[in-house]
Amino acid sequence: MPGKKADVPQQPENKKVGLAAAVGSSPAFAVTPTLVADQVYEALRTAILTGELAGGSPLRVRDVAEMVGTSVMPVREAIRRLEETGLATRVAAHRGAVVREFTVGELIHIYEVRATLEVEAARRGAAHVTDADVARMEAALARLQKAVAERRVSDALDDDEDLLRTLYSAGGNPVLVSVIETLWLQCRPYKVIGATEAVDHEDGSLWTPQPAILEAARARDVKEATRLTKQSLASARQRLEKRLVPH
């Protein structure tokens, strides 16, 4: 279970453990014996979100457990959590799980739902945002811009989500925010691909909505915050379709 120490041999704290044989890719992860289920989950999650583990990669419990030097229990728990968050799926009974693959149609549907929920979350948040919320958004934007300049794509996406999470949370509906976060998680590998391409081609358009959304929040301009959120998600969907849909 999460948070429970696994009965496993001690490993050096900074030892790198390769999972290539287990998952059909070549990432290496640092896993410590403390809170092993959490450690394995975070390692696999990171590999999926950064694209190191591609869609369809197998997640064989015994192979993963052998490679990281744990019992199968924390690995099973980690994979179960990946399934709950939509990052892994079970292909068939007794055949184990694989990294989730989305069809183009599924991804477009995710963006449709995101647009519906996030426009509403922006509307609610902009109406109730506080000075402290604006300060947190400013800090997230500064981190985002620094990460983009340093080509740290994953960090930039984290900061983008932190900025939006602060705005959305101001609306006072944690369930709405939680659902949005789950959708972010599901499409994160594709966001990484798009953001990486934007950085590589010095395309700053991906990072222009955030300052404008911050200014709308600062002005408590509900109409502008919702317009910008809707426009940003429509642009993200267009980039996704352009990249993935054959022409």
C-alpha positions, -999 to 999 in steps of 0.1 A, spaced: 0 0 0 12 36 -5 33 49 24 41 14 37 77 3 39 83 -27 18 102 -57 32 131 -54 7 169 -55 8 185 -21 15 200 -4 -16 224 26 -17 204 57 -16 216 71 -50 218 38 -69 205 40 -105 183 11 -114 177 3 -151 142 -9 -162 150 -14 -199 145 -52 -198 113 -48 -179 95 -22 -199 110 -24 -234 128 10 -232 160 24 -218 153 48 -189 172 45 -156 155 54 -123 167 61 -88 147 40 -64 154 39 -26 139 12 -3 120 38 17 83 40 7 91 17 -23 56 17 -38 57 55 -40 92 55 -54 83 30 -81 52 48 -90 70 82 -93 98 66 -113 74 50 -138 51 81 -139 81 103 -147 92 80 -174 58 80 -190 53 118 -187 87 125 -203 81 101 -231 109 77 -220 83 50 -218 63 51 -249 26 41 -253 22 3 -254 54 -4 -234 47 -35 -211 47 -31 -174 55 -67 -163 53 -69 -125 79 -95 -119 103 -80 -144 100 -45 -129 103 -59 -93 135 -78 -103 150 -48 -119 144 -24 -90 152 -50 -64 118 -51 -46 91 -76 -39 62 -77 -63 38 -60 -39 50 -24 -42 53 -28 -80 17 -41 -82 6 -11 -61 25 13 -83 10 -1 -115 -25 -1 -100 -20 37 -93 -9 42 -129 -41 25 -141 -62 47 -118 -47 79 -131 -51 67 -167 -14 63 -175 -16 25 -178 -42 1 -189 -47 -37 -186 -47 -53 -221 -64 -85 -210 -69 -106 -179 -36 -122 -167 -16 -104 -193 -5 -75 -172 -6 -38 -179 10 -15 -206 16 22 -208 -16 37 -221 -19 46 -257 -45 72 -268 -60 73 -302 -63 107 -319 -100 106 -313 -96 100 -275 -71 128 -272 -94 152 -290 -122 142 -267 -100 149 -237 -93 184 -250 -130 189 -255 -137 180 -219 -108 201 -208 -121 231 -226 -156 227 -210 -142 223 -174 -113 247 -176 -133 276 -190 -158 271 -161 -129 268 -136 -113 301 -150 -147 318 -148 -151 308 -111 -115 315 -102 -112 349 -118 -143 360 -98 -127 351 -64 -89 353 -69 -71 370 -40 -39 391 -40 -21 360 -25 -33 339 -54 -21 365 -79 13 365 -62 15 327 -65 6 330 -102 33 356 -107 59 333 -91 47 303 -113 50 325 -144 85 336 -135 96 300 -130 79 290 -162 97 317 -182 131 307 -167 124 270 -174 116 278 -211 148 299 -214 168 270 -200 149 245 -222 136 226 -192 103 215 -208 89 193 -181 95 220 -155 79 246 -177 48 225 -180 47 219 -142 49 257 -137 21 263 -163 -1 239 -144 8 255 -111 -3 289 -125 -36 275 -138 -42 254 -107 -39 285 -85 -65 303 -106 -89 274 -108 -86 266 -71 -97 302 -63 -131 291 -75 -136 270 -45 -145 237 -61 -117 211 -54 -136 183 -72 -135 204 -104 -98 210 -100 -91 174 -93 -108 162 -125 -89 188 -145 -56 176 -130 -65 140 -140 -70 152 -176 -37 170 -175 -20 138 -164 -36 118 -191 -25 140 -219 9 150 -204 31 129 -227 16 147 -257 20 181 -240 57 172 -235 61 164 -272 44 196 -283 63 217 -258 96 202 -268 89 209 -305 80 245 -295 113 250 -276 133 233 -303 118 256 -330 119 287 -307 81 290 -311 70 312 -282 33 310 -290 29 282 -266 39 304 -237 21 336 -246 -13 329 -229 0 326 -194 11 363 -189 -23 374 -204 -42 350 -181 -22 364 -151 -31 400 -161 -68 391 -165 -67 375 -130 -49 405 -115 -77 427 -130 -104 403 -118 -116 403 -154 -138 372 -155 -148 377 -192 -112 380 -204 -99 351 -182 -125 328 -197 -119 340 -232 -81 335 -229 -86 300 -214 -109 290 -242 -86 304 -268 -55 287 -253 -72 253 -252 -85 257 -288 -50 264 -300 -36 234 -281 -62 212 -297 -54 226 -332 -17 219 -326 -25 184 -315 -47 177 -346 -21 192 -369 6 169 -355 -14 137 -352 -41 137 -378 -29 125 -413 -36 151 -440 
